[in-house]
């Protein structure tokens, strides 16, 4: 019974490690900044009119 508990605990820790690694690896301060916060909408390229 103890062996099953240790194996499931190890699997859970491995899952948490994989999720953490994929979410935060390579980012300097965790989450990316929200692009909607204070950003102006991108300008349309010249020569392009409204929606098609």
PyMOL commands that set and color helices and strands:
alter all, ss='L'
color gray80, all
select helices_A, chain A and resi 2-24
alter helices_A, ss='H'
color red, helices_A
deselect
rebuild
show_as cartoon
